[in-house]
């Protein structure tokens, strides 16, 4: 049976008492950044609410970001979650008077931490295969891909929260076999998820063994890894993306904890060949998360579905990503962000970026009234996701951005 709170919400709410994701927000009358927890359509303000925590948890939630909480440990994370769950449960309805609550549509959300480093993996087999079929059809999956979680280091300074507009970037690319400079003509999205790193992390030169990797995963968000495909095609020989990815990546504002996702673990994707020993684990660390993306057309004001997929199609798990990332002794920091890469599935509707659907820009994607190759100015793209429980959902909210014209 679903848990009950004195805050009312429907069974389709992304933020029931079973979830309690963290975010950082401010209000019109108080520009102070503070930590909140989403419950239904409300936010419990953890800075000003009375009697939620004892020391030292109280001090952690007086901070203006989630860095101190992330830097603690799994025991502290679990203790904080239990305290908030108890505070909001229907048995403690007296706290409705003690707590400070805000409507979610009346606040300004902010990045939850100052993100120090950002790594973007390439961990969906179907995405790798579909892209490989387009650009290297003689060998869609490279020899290294099934042996290690391939990744590139992204630009953390341009990560922004949902609602931030996308300014169409300029770049260099080939057009009609000539080197051209101008606004990208092939603006694409990538439906991804990412997790924030936490806990007492490794020192330089000390890898994190895969058996300890789960101690360092604080929680997950949605991520849209915006891409300028024409620039990417031109610049990526023989290094990875640079200007085609560094202009912005967008994340959802609410961090869903791994404890909230525990019930939705599912079988790991079958790996063949078996990875090297440092990447092997027997525990389940894959998740049944329904993911979708929509496009809102500015002319018709209609919303079109452009993808329905699931996180369970990830080939490499977050545990393997951490173990591989640190095998050289690379030191992670609390608040680092590690992304999944595009999460495509085996069916056409599960292709989680436009370049997979339009076969590299060769065909239109038929949405009915709208024929789509790449995004146009004014388009608004929204990613959403949730896990379906018994009478409740564990959701991530939305990750949305509207595309604005390039600056002259």
Kinemage of the C-alpha trace (Angstrom):
@kinemage 1
@onewidth
@group {chain A} dominant
@subgroup {mainchain}
@vectorlist {calphas} color= white
{ca unk a 1} P 0.000 0.000 0.000
{ca unk a 2} L 1.199 3.538 -0.719
{ca unk a 3} L 2.457 5.586 2.215
{ca unk a 4} L 0.278 8.513 3.296
{ca unk a 5} L 1.228 12.123 3.927
{ca unk a 6} L -0.795 15.029 5.291
{ca unk a 7} L 0.145 16.793 2.033
{ca unk a 8} L -2.362 15.609 -0.592
{ca unk a 9} L -1.384 14.446 -4.086
{ca unk a 10} L -2.650 12.051 -6.748
{ca unk a 11} L -1.365 8.548 -7.464
{ca unk a 12} L 0.236 9.966 -10.635
{ca unk a 13} L 2.245 12.601 -8.782
{ca unk a 14} L 5.989 12.291 -9.345
{ca unk a 15} L 6.672 13.257 -5.744
{ca unk a 16} L 4.881 11.042 -3.204
{ca unk a 17} L 6.126 10.281 0.306
{ca unk a 18} L 8.052 7.298 -1.122
{ca unk a 19} L 10.215 9.652 -3.230
{ca unk a 20} L 11.297 12.866 -1.435
{ca unk a 21} L 13.843 14.198 -3.944
{ca unk a 22} L 16.158 17.078 -3.028
{ca unk a 23} L 16.489 20.410 -4.816
{ca unk a 24} L 17.757 23.937 -4.225
{ca unk a 25} L 15.401 26.894 -4.647
{ca unk a 26} L 14.695 30.527 -3.783
{ca unk a 27} L 11.524 32.613 -3.589
{ca unk a 28} L 10.492 36.070 -4.759
{ca unk a 29} L 10.649 37.479 -1.230
{ca unk a 30} L 13.819 35.630 -0.192
{ca unk a 31} L 16.663 35.198 -2.678
{ca unk a 32} L 18.549 32.920 -0.271
{ca unk a 33} L 19.320 29.596 -1.903
{ca unk a 34} L 18.098 26.798 0.343
{ca unk a 35} L 17.474 23.066 0.251
{ca unk a 36} L 13.977 21.726 -0.205
{ca unk a 37} L 12.219 18.409 -0.670
{ca unk a 38} L 9.422 17.924 -3.208
{ca unk a 39} L 6.175 16.461 -1.821
{ca unk a 40} L 3.202 16.478 -4.191
{ca unk a 41} L 2.990 19.977 -5.697
{ca unk a 42} L 4.708 21.478 -2.648
{ca unk a 43} L 8.250 22.025 -1.414
{ca unk a 44} L 9.180 21.525 2.218
{ca unk a 45} L 11.669 24.291 3.033
{ca unk a 46} L 14.335 22.502 5.092
{ca unk a 47} L 16.061 25.707 6.182
{ca unk a 48} L 13.119 27.290 7.958
{ca unk a 49} L 10.966 24.306 8.968
{ca unk a 50} L 11.028 23.432 12.674
{ca unk a 51} L 12.027 20.125 14.240
{ca unk a 52} L 12.773 18.207 11.039
{ca unk a 53} L 16.309 17.275 12.089
{ca unk a 54} L 18.553 17.004 15.117
{ca unk a 55} L 22.193 18.058 14.997
{ca unk a 56} L 24.376 17.518 12.966
{ca unk a 57} L 21.795 16.988 10.186
{ca unk a 58} L 20.291 20.351 11.058
{ca unk a 59} L 23.547 22.108 10.130
{ca unk a 60} L 23.789 20.281 6.804
{ca unk a 61} L 20.364 21.545 5.765
{ca unk a 62} L 21.169 25.142 6.671
{ca unk a 63} L 23.563 25.213 3.705
{ca unk a 64} L 22.797 26.892 0.371
{ca unk a 65} L 23.634 23.783 -1.666
{ca unk a 66} L 23.595 20.001 -1.343
{ca unk a 67} L 27.378 19.654 -1.341
{ca unk a 68} L 27.673 18.966 2.416
{ca unk a 69} L 24.952 16.315 2.262
{ca unk a 70} L 26.550 14.695 -0.783
{ca unk a 71} L 29.951 14.721 0.953
{ca unk a 72} L 28.604 12.784 3.963
{ca unk a 73} L 27.799 9.067 3.618
{ca unk a 74} L 25.044 6.538 2.934
{ca unk a 75} L 24.169 6.256 6.622
{ca unk a 76} L 23.600 10.020 6.831
{ca unk a 77} L 21.616 10.018 3.570
{ca unk a 78} L 19.359 7.261 4.910
{ca unk a 79} L 18.946 8.973 8.289
{ca unk a 80} L 17.941 12.260 6.617
{ca unk a 81} L 15.420 10.495 4.395
{ca unk a 82} L 13.824 8.696 7.364
{ca unk a 83} L 13.573 11.970 9.304
{ca unk a 84} L 11.855 13.783 6.420
{ca unk a 85} L 9.562 10.837 5.709
{ca unk a 86} L 8.469 10.768 9.352
{ca unk a 87} L 8.007 14.545 9.449
{ca unk a 88} L 5.687 14.448 6.419
{ca unk a 89} L 3.756 11.291 7.304
{ca unk a 90} L 0.053 11.537 8.073
{ca unk a 91} L 0.702 10.474 11.684
{ca unk a 92} L 2.553 13.765 12.203
{ca unk a 93} L -0.003 16.135 10.651
{ca unk a 94} L 0.729 18.690 13.382
{ca unk a 95} L 3.878 19.501 11.404
{ca unk a 96} L 1.723 21.217 8.788
{ca unk a 97} L 1.813 24.181 11.170
{ca unk a 98} L 5.537 23.860 11.959
{ca unk a 99} L 6.756 23.353 8.399
{ca unk a 100} L 7.338 26.005 5.773
{ca unk a 101} L 5.846 24.892 2.461
{ca unk a 102} L 5.954 26.523 -0.966
{ca unk a 103} L 4.055 25.851 -4.184
{ca unk a 104} L 6.500 24.480 -6.741
{ca unk a 105} L 5.202 26.828 -9.442
{ca unk a 106} L 5.993 29.868 -7.281
{ca unk a 107} L 9.723 29.277 -6.692
{ca unk a 108} L 12.940 29.581 -8.687
{ca unk a 109} L 14.949 26.359 -8.912
{ca unk a 110} L 18.762 26.413 -9.014
{ca unk a 111} L 21.609 23.981 -9.628
{ca unk a 112} L 21.799 21.752 -6.552
{ca unk a 113} L 25.588 22.069 -6.257
{ca unk a 114} L 28.457 23.783 -7.982
{ca unk a 115} L 29.326 20.966 -10.385
{ca unk a 116} L 33.081 20.525 -10.472
{ca unk a 117} L 33.425 17.894 -13.184
{ca unk a 118} L 31.098 16.295 -15.715
{ca unk a 119} L 31.665 13.012 -17.555
{ca unk a 120} L 29.344 11.791 -20.297
{ca unk a 121} L 29.341 8.045 -20.970
{ca unk a 122} L 28.236 6.196 -24.114
{ca unk a 123} L 26.568 3.247 -22.385
{ca unk a 124} L 23.450 2.245 -24.350
{ca unk a 125} L 24.051 -0.672 -26.715
{ca unk a 126} L 21.187 0.326 -29.011
{ca unk a 127} L 22.384 3.928 -29.294
{ca unk a 128} L 25.910 2.757 -30.056
{ca unk a 129} L 24.637 0.262 -32.628
{ca unk a 130} L 22.251 2.685 -34.344
{ca unk a 131} L 24.888 5.395 -34.640
{ca unk a 132} L 27.515 2.895 -35.722
{ca unk a 133} L 25.187 1.587 -38.440
{ca unk a 134} L 24.858 5.141 -39.790
{ca unk a 135} L 28.503 6.169 -39.784
{ca unk a 136} L 30.554 2.938 -39.787
{ca unk a 137} L 28.121 0.349 -41.173
{ca unk a 138} L 30.879 -2.160 -41.856
{ca unk a 139} L 31.489 -2.358 -38.085
{ca unk a 140} L 28.683 -0.707 -36.044
{ca unk a 141} L 30.118 -1.658 -32.637
{ca unk a 142} L 33.800 -0.865 -32.166
{ca unk a 143} L 36.079 -3.494 -30.612
{ca unk a 144} L 36.595 -1.477 -27.439
{ca unk a 145} L 32.930 -0.678 -26.775
{ca unk a 146} L 31.957 -4.018 -25.186
{ca unk a 147} L 35.141 -4.082 -23.132
{ca unk a 148} L 34.870 -0.757 -21.308
{ca unk a 149} L 32.410 2.079 -20.642
{ca unk a 150} L 33.471 4.654 -23.244
{ca unk a 151} L 33.118 8.303 -22.177
{ca unk a 152} L 34.289 11.868 -22.756
{ca unk a 153} L 34.798 14.727 -20.332
{ca unk a 154} L 32.144 17.402 -20.806
{ca unk a 155} L 31.962 21.069 -19.841
{ca unk a 156} L 30.580 21.499 -16.305
{ca unk a 157} L 30.394 25.310 -16.481
{ca unk a 158} L 27.598 25.194 -19.062
{ca unk a 159} L 25.308 22.759 -17.223
{ca unk a 160} L 22.037 24.525 -16.507
{ca unk a 161} L 18.766 23.777 -14.744
{ca unk a 162} L 15.505 22.944 -16.532
{ca unk a 163} L 13.815 26.038 -17.950
{ca unk a 164} L 17.031 27.642 -19.168
{ca unk a 165} L 16.655 28.585 -22.876
{ca unk a 166} L 18.976 27.095 -25.493
{ca unk a 167} L 20.668 29.695 -27.687
{ca unk a 168} L 21.404 28.122 -31.062
{ca unk a 169} L 25.213 27.828 -31.192
{ca unk a 170} L 27.580 28.868 -33.950
{ca unk a 171} L 30.129 26.394 -35.214
{ca unk a 172} L 32.284 25.166 -38.037
{ca unk a 173} L 30.993 22.354 -40.233
{ca unk a 174} L 30.957 20.956 -43.757
{ca unk a 175} L 28.150 22.011 -46.081
{ca unk a 176} L 28.124 21.032 -49.750
{ca unk a 177} L 31.691 19.791 -49.200
{ca unk a 178} L 32.834 23.270 -48.121
{ca unk a 179} L 33.956 24.374 -44.684
{ca unk a 180} L 31.196 26.634 -43.373
{ca unk a 181} L 30.791 28.788 -40.268
{ca unk a 182} L 27.391 29.723 -38.901
{ca unk a 183} L 24.526 28.725 -36.608
{ca unk a 184} L 24.134 24.964 -36.413
{ca unk a 185} L 21.547 23.576 -38.819
{ca unk a 186} L 21.441 20.199 -37.053
{ca unk a 187} L 20.468 20.943 -33.455
{ca unk a 188} L 19.654 17.702 -31.639
{ca unk a 189} L 18.832 16.462 -28.154
{ca unk a 190} L 19.945 13.356 -26.281
{ca unk a 191} L 17.693 11.775 -23.662
{ca unk a 192} L 19.983 10.804 -20.802
{ca unk a 193} L 20.123 10.346 -17.056
{ca unk a 194} L 22.965 11.287 -14.746
{ca unk a 195} L 24.001 10.644 -11.155
{ca unk a 196} L 25.701 12.869 -8.615
{ca unk a 197} L 28.778 11.516 -6.881
{ca unk a 198} L 29.060 11.637 -3.100
{ca unk a 199} L 30.477 10.078 0.031
{ca unk a 200} L 34.061 10.042 1.275
{ca unk a 201} L 35.741 9.788 -2.089
{ca unk a 202} L 39.065 8.482 -3.331
{ca unk a 203} L 42.369 10.307 -3.193
{ca unk a 204} L 44.431 10.814 -6.329
{ca unk a 205} L 46.018 7.501 -7.314
{ca unk a 206} L 43.464 5.335 -5.486
{ca unk a 207} L 40.804 3.628 -7.659
{ca unk a 208} L 37.321 2.930 -6.269
{ca unk a 209} L 36.717 -0.839 -6.417
{ca unk a 210} L 33.444 -1.854 -7.983
{ca unk a 211} L 32.351 -3.453 -4.682
{ca unk a 212} L 32.402 0.032 -3.080
{ca unk a 213} L 31.018 2.038 -5.999
{ca unk a 214} L 27.414 2.159 -4.728
{ca unk a 215} L 28.640 4.034 -1.631
{ca unk a 216} L 29.415 6.975 -3.908
{ca unk a 217} L 26.144 7.400 -5.845
{ca unk a 218} L 23.977 10.036 -4.164
{ca unk a 219} L 21.046 10.262 -6.586
{ca unk a 220} L 19.884 10.675 -10.171
{ca unk a 221} L 18.505 13.399 -12.441
{ca unk a 222} L 17.318 13.678 -16.040
{ca unk a 223} L 19.820 15.167 -18.477
{ca unk a 224} L 19.476 16.553 -22.009
{ca unk a 225} L 22.863 16.564 -23.712
{ca unk a 226} L 22.201 19.114 -26.468
{ca unk a 227} L 24.245 18.472 -29.611
{ca unk a 228} L 25.133 20.337 -32.793
{ca unk a 229} L 25.419 17.356 -35.126
{ca unk a 230} L 26.942 19.155 -38.114
{ca unk a 231} L 29.739 20.516 -35.937
{ca unk a 232} L 30.126 17.129 -34.252
{ca unk a 233} L 30.532 15.283 -37.554
{ca unk a 234} L 33.233 17.714 -38.675
{ca unk a 235} L 35.216 18.019 -35.443
{ca unk a 236} L 35.180 14.443 -34.149
{ca unk a 237} L 38.024 12.960 -36.211
{ca unk a 238} L 39.904 11.685 -34.381
{ca unk a 239} L 38.967 13.146 -31.023
{ca unk a 240} L 35.527 13.271 -29.421
{ca unk a 241} L 32.977 16.089 -29.252
{ca unk a 242} L 34.105 19.591 -28.296
{ca unk a 243} L 32.156 22.648 -29.509
{ca unk a 244} L 29.276 20.433 -30.598
{ca unk a 245} L 28.501 19.637 -26.949
{ca unk a 246} L 29.991 22.378 -24.764
{ca unk a 247} L 27.363 25.113 -25.273
{ca unk a 248} L 24.828 23.693 -22.783
{ca unk a 249} L 23.546 20.548 -21.100
{ca unk a 250} L 20.285 20.691 -19.141
{ca unk a 251} L 19.370 18.779 -15.970
{ca unk a 252} L 16.118 18.386 -14.056
{ca unk a 253} L 16.045 20.252 -10.715
{ca unk a 254} L 15.120 17.345 -8.400
{ca unk a 255} L 17.652 14.687 -7.344
{ca unk a 256} L 15.975 11.333 -6.703
{ca unk a 257} L 17.964 9.362 -4.139
{ca unk a 258} L 19.155 5.832 -4.797
{ca unk a 259} L 17.216 4.641 -1.740
{ca unk a 260} L 13.990 5.828 -3.386
{ca unk a 261} L 14.905 3.820 -6.505
{ca unk a 262} L 15.826 0.626 -4.650
{ca unk a 263} L 12.495 -1.110 -5.335
{ca unk a 264} L 12.872 -0.562 -9.080
{ca unk a 265} L 16.149 -2.378 -9.610
{ca unk a 266} L 15.999 -4.817 -12.496
{ca unk a 267} L 18.313 -7.311 -14.185
{ca unk a 268} L 21.540 -5.924 -15.556
{ca unk a 269} L 21.868 -5.922 -19.339
{ca unk a 270} L 23.539 -9.148 -20.499
{ca unk a 271} L 27.176 -8.420 -21.320
{ca unk a 272} L 28.996 -10.517 -23.899
{ca unk a 273} L 31.931 -10.924 -23.653
{ca unk a 274} L 32.237 -10.792 -19.890
{ca unk a 275} L 34.107 -7.617 -18.907
{ca unk a 276} L 37.481 -7.632 -17.196
{ca unk a 277} L 37.534 -8.478 -13.496
{ca unk a 278} L 37.658 -4.865 -12.254
{ca unk a 279} L 34.312 -4.257 -14.053
{ca unk a 280} L 32.487 -7.365 -12.869
{ca unk a 281} L 29.672 -7.300 -10.304
{ca unk a 282} L 26.832 -9.682 -9.467
{ca unk a 283} L 24.447 -7.271 -7.744
{ca unk a 284} L 21.582 -5.717 -9.689
{ca unk a 285} L 22.257 -2.084 -10.479
{ca unk a 286} L 19.987 -1.417 -13.411
{ca unk a 287} L 16.645 0.385 -13.055
{ca unk a 288} L 13.169 0.181 -14.583
{ca unk a 289} L 12.648 3.892 -15.311
{ca unk a 290} L 10.126 4.912 -17.983
{ca unk a 291} L 11.516 7.821 -20.001
{ca unk a 292} L 9.908 10.040 -22.614
{ca unk a 293} L 10.614 13.143 -24.650
{ca unk a 294} L 8.177 15.570 -26.253
{ca unk a 295} L 8.398 18.485 -28.674
{ca unk a 296} L 6.101 21.508 -28.402
{ca unk a 297} L 5.699 23.233 -31.773
{ca unk a 298} L 5.543 27.054 -31.417
{ca unk a 299} L 3.358 27.510 -34.487
{ca unk a 300} L 0.648 24.931 -33.875
{ca unk a 301} L 1.094 24.891 -30.074
{ca unk a 302} L 0.779 21.125 -30.327
{ca unk a 303} L 2.906 18.714 -28.308
{ca unk a 304} L 4.351 15.665 -30.075
{ca unk a 305} L 5.879 12.559 -28.554
{ca unk a 306} L 9.362 11.999 -29.999
{ca unk a 307} L 10.637 9.173 -27.783
{ca unk a 308} L 9.499 6.544 -25.279
{ca unk a 309} L 12.293 4.438 -23.839
{ca unk a 310} L 13.572 2.942 -20.561
{ca unk a 311} L 16.748 3.188 -18.507
{ca unk a 312} L 16.930 -0.636 -18.347
{ca unk a 313} L 18.523 -0.669 -21.816
{ca unk a 314} L 21.801 0.588 -20.360
{ca unk a 315} L 24.625 -1.849 -21.185
{ca unk a 316} L 27.088 -0.482 -18.615
{ca unk a 317} L 25.890 0.130 -15.053
{ca unk a 318} L 26.715 3.141 -12.843
{ca unk a 319} L 28.902 0.844 -10.713
{ca unk a 320} L 30.971 -0.058 -13.766
{ca unk a 321} L 31.151 3.589 -14.792
{ca unk a 322} L 32.640 4.602 -11.428
{ca unk a 323} L 35.061 1.677 -11.342
{ca unk a 324} L 36.283 2.431 -14.853
{ca unk a 325} L 36.432 6.211 -14.306
{ca unk a 326} L 38.724 5.782 -11.292
{ca unk a 327} L 40.824 2.764 -12.343
{ca unk a 328} L 43.637 5.147 -13.300
{ca unk a 329} L 43.479 6.766 -9.863
{ca unk a 330} L 41.375 9.690 -11.083
{ca unk a 331} L 39.917 11.338 -7.975
{ca unk a 332} L 36.201 12.083 -7.926
{ca unk a 333} L 34.708 14.931 -5.869
{ca unk a 334} L 31.311 15.321 -4.157
{ca unk a 335} L 28.967 16.951 -6.660
{ca unk a 336} L 30.654 15.551 -9.774
{ca unk a 337} L 28.082 14.556 -12.397
{ca unk a 338} L 28.328 11.335 -14.431
{ca unk a 339} L 25.883 10.909 -17.303
{ca unk a 340} L 24.625 7.757 -18.978
{ca unk a 341} L 24.816 8.796 -22.595
{ca unk a 342} L 21.775 8.540 -24.872
{ca unk a 343} L 19.364 5.861 -23.611
{ca unk a 344} L 17.952 4.210 -26.723
{ca unk a 345} L 16.034 0.944 -26.853
{ca unk a 346} L 15.532 -1.699 -29.556
{ca unk a 347} L 12.380 -0.196 -31.120
{ca unk a 348} L 12.131 2.823 -33.429
{ca unk a 349} L 10.053 4.822 -30.915
{ca unk a 350} L 12.836 4.219 -28.369
{ca unk a 351} L 15.521 6.006 -30.369
{ca unk a 352} L 16.457 8.762 -27.969
{ca unk a 353} L 17.933 11.404 -30.286
{ca unk a 354} L 16.934 12.789 -33.667
{ca unk a 355} L 20.050 11.657 -35.533
{ca unk a 356} L 19.015 8.038 -34.893
{ca unk a 357} L 15.450 8.663 -36.060
{ca unk a 358} L 16.310 10.689 -39.177
{ca unk a 359} L 19.126 8.336 -40.211
{ca unk a 360} L 21.801 10.970 -39.941
{ca unk a 361} L 19.663 13.731 -41.417
{ca unk a 362} L 18.642 11.782 -44.536
{ca unk a 363} L 14.903 11.450 -43.837
{ca unk a 364} L 12.161 13.348 -42.050
{ca unk a 365} L 10.583 12.117 -38.835
{ca unk a 366} L 6.841 12.091 -39.492
{ca unk a 367} L 4.950 13.583 -36.526
{ca unk a 368} L 1.758 14.099 -38.506
{ca unk a 369} L 1.421 17.851 -39.087
{ca unk a 370} L 5.109 18.368 -38.335
{ca unk a 371} L 7.886 16.856 -40.439
{ca unk a 372} L 11.019 16.943 -38.327
{ca unk a 373} L 14.696 16.545 -39.130
{ca unk a 374} L 16.309 18.750 -36.503
{ca unk a 375} L 14.953 21.341 -34.101
{ca unk a 376} L 13.889 24.810 -35.172
{ca unk a 377} L 13.941 28.077 -33.235
{ca unk a 378} L 10.980 28.266 -30.863
{ca unk a 379} L 10.737 24.509 -30.348
{ca unk a 380} L 10.480 23.401 -26.726
{ca unk a 381} L 11.840 19.983 -25.770
{ca unk a 382} L 10.818 18.258 -22.535
{ca unk a 383} L 12.236 15.071 -21.034
{ca unk a 384} L 10.409 13.302 -18.226
{ca unk a 385} L 10.638 9.998 -16.400
{ca unk a 386} L 9.202 7.897 -13.587
{ca unk a 387} L 9.191 4.464 -11.978
{ca unk a 388} L 5.761 2.888 -11.560
{ca unk a 389} L 5.114 1.454 -8.100
{ca unk a 390} L 2.031 -0.155 -6.605
{ca unk a 391} L -0.323 2.825 -6.431
{ca unk a 392} L 2.397 5.464 -6.620
{ca unk a 393} L 5.182 6.772 -8.839
{ca unk a 394} L 8.777 7.727 -8.171
{ca unk a 395} L 9.233 10.560 -10.662
{ca unk a 396} L 11.945 12.951 -11.758
{ca unk a 397} L 9.723 15.831 -12.862
{ca unk a 398} L 10.579 17.566 -16.135
{ca unk a 399} L 13.721 18.698 -17.903
{ca unk a 400} L 12.586 21.368 -20.378
{ca unk a 401} L 14.233 23.954 -22.632
{ca unk a 402} L 13.059 26.302 -25.363
{ca unk a 403} L 15.325 26.981 -28.341
{ca unk a 404} L 16.153 30.621 -29.105
{ca unk a 405} L 17.726 31.988 -32.318
{ca unk a 406} L 21.497 32.297 -32.606
{ca unk a 407} L 22.922 35.639 -31.532
{ca unk a 408} L 24.219 37.736 -34.394
